[in-house]
């Protein structure tokens, strides 16, 4: 039996079947990829196609002997659905599509996904990018979040959901997209260097002075 996360699969409740969750950057997918997913689901008689909270489309109820063929036929890389790493970046439509968008969340979200998706870290790390203060990408409970406002981006840190939820804290506001990408790199570097195994960013910040962290990542 495959282990959870092995070959890009997630074991299901029945302990016999798996979910195959290919990576779909920021939830943007082409029609031909959707058709391929549907054709594979029909071919292998899976239980469901599930749109996940991370904007992936999981093929649910896959038999172990079909896993290899499905990945070959998909021609897609696995989504980072499990493990101690950067999970899929969640981004709203932003100014690309949404009438309420104030900043281009999809462009910066896709850029962050390209840089960080699957990057191994001491603990799991989730990133959200919302194009306006409505925060449709749930940036207030992400380890790292960007919120678009009239004057630029607000950068949030230290949020998470789960059994012990935390709201993120504002690190800096009114920054450009380039500044945001640079600061996120520094945040991740600091986290990688200082967090304990399995420790989320918010839990690490609770153990230290926030102004000390702020000074470390905002310094040139």
N, C-alpha and C positions, 0 to 999 in steps of 0.2 A: 504494500500500500504506500502511496506517495505521502510524504509529509506536507503539512500546511506550508504553502509558499514554494514548494519544490516544483520545478518546471512551470512556474507561474500559475499555480492552481490553488484554490481554497477548498479544503474539505468541507462537506456539507453535514447537516444535522444527522443524517442517516449513517454517517461514518463509512459510506460505501461509494458515494458519488462525489463529484467535484464541480466547482464553478471555475470556468475559464474566463479571466477578466483582462482582455487586451487593453493596452494604453490608448486612450483617446484624449489628446492634449486639449485641455480646457473645455472638453465636451463638444468640440467642433468636429463634425464627421461628414464625409462626402456620401452622396447617394449610392455610389457603387459599393462602398464599404458596408453600408446598411444592408444592401441586397446580399452581399456575401455572408454577412452574419445571419441573415434570415435563411438563406439557402443551407448553410451549415447546420443551423438549428433543426431544420426539416430533415436533412439527410441523416443526422445522428439521433433523431427522436428525443431531443432533450426536454426537460420539464418546463423551462421558461427562458425567456430573454428578459433580464431585469435591469432597468436603468437605476444605477446606484446613486447614493448620496454624493459620491465623488465624481459624478458625471461620466462614469464608465457604463458600458453595456455588458453585463455578465451573462455568459452562457451557462445556465444552471442545470444541474442534473446530468453531468457528463460521466460516462463510464470510464474507468481507468484505462482500458485498452484503446479508447478513442482519443485520449488527450494528445498524443503525439501527432496524429493525423490532423486533428483540428487546428493545432498551432501551425502545421505546415500549410494547410489550406487557407488559413486566415492571412498568413504573411504579415502579421503584426507583432510588435513587441509586447511583452506582458506589462500590465499596469502594476505599479508598486502598491499593491493592496494590503500587504502584510510586511512585517519586518521593521528593523530599526533604520529608517531612512526617510528621505523626503518623499512624501506621498504625492499623488497627483494634485497639481495646482488647481484650485477652484476659482473661476472667474465669471463674472456676470457679462451681459452683452455690451455694457458701457456705451460709449458714443458711437460705436460701430452700428448698433441697431436700436438701442433703447432711447426713447424720447426724454427720459429723466437723466441720462448719462451726462456727467460733467467732465469725466476723463476717460481716456482710451484704455479700458481695463483688459480687453482681449489682447491687444498688442503686447502689453507688458506682461500679462499672464502667460502668453505663449513663449515669450522670451525667457521668463523665469522657469517655465517647464523645460525648455530646451537645455538650460544650464543645470538645473538641480534635480529633476525627476529621477528618483531611485538612488540619489547620493547617500551612501552609508554614513550614519551618525550615531552618537551614543544612545539616542532614543528616536522615536518617530517624530517627525516634524511636518506640520501642515501649514500650507500657505494659501491665503485667500486674497483676491483682488476684486474690490467693489468699485464701480465707476461713480457712485454717489453715496451720500450718507444713509440711504436705505439699507445698505450692506446686504444685498441679496446673496453675496458669497460668504455670508456668516463670518465676516472678518473679525468680529468682536470676540469670537471663541477660537481663533486660529493662533498657532504659535507665532506666526508672522502675518500681519495683515496690512493691506493698503486700502485706503478709502479716498476716493476722488472727491475733491471739493473745488470751488470756483478758482482758487488761487494755486491749486496743485494737489499733491498727494499728502495725506496724513499717514504716518507709519506707526502701526500698533505692534506690540510684542507681548508674548507670555500668556495668551489665551488658550483654553482647551475645553472640550466637552467632557463627557465620560462621567464616572462615578463621583469625581471631585472637580466639578466645573470651575473654571476661572474666566473672568473677563479680562481681555487684554488691556494693556496700559499704553497711553500715547507716548511715543518716543520723540517724535518731531513732526512738524506740520509744514505745509506750504513748500514742499520740495518738488523738484522736477522728476520726471521718469528716470533720467540718468542718475540723479542723486539717489533715488529710491533703490535702484539696482545695485549701486555701489555700497549703500548702507546695509542692504540685505546680505551682501557678500561678507561684510564685516561682522554682522550678527551671527551668521552661520559659522564663521571661523572662530569667533569667541565661544560659541556654544560647543563646538567640536573640541576645543582645547580645554574647556572648564567643566563640562557636565559629567556627572557620574553615569555609569552604565544604566540604561533604561530610564534615565531622568529626563522628563520633558523640560522645555525651556522655561515655562512658568514656574515649575517646581524649583529649578535652579535659581531663578530670580528671587524667589521667596527666601532663599538662604543667604542672600547678599544685599547690599545697599543698592537700590535702584539707580541712584545718582552716580555710583561708581561704575555700574554697567553702562549707563548713558554716556559718561565721559569717555569710557574705553572705546565705544563704537562710533561716537561722533567726532573723536579727535582725528586730526589729519595724520 
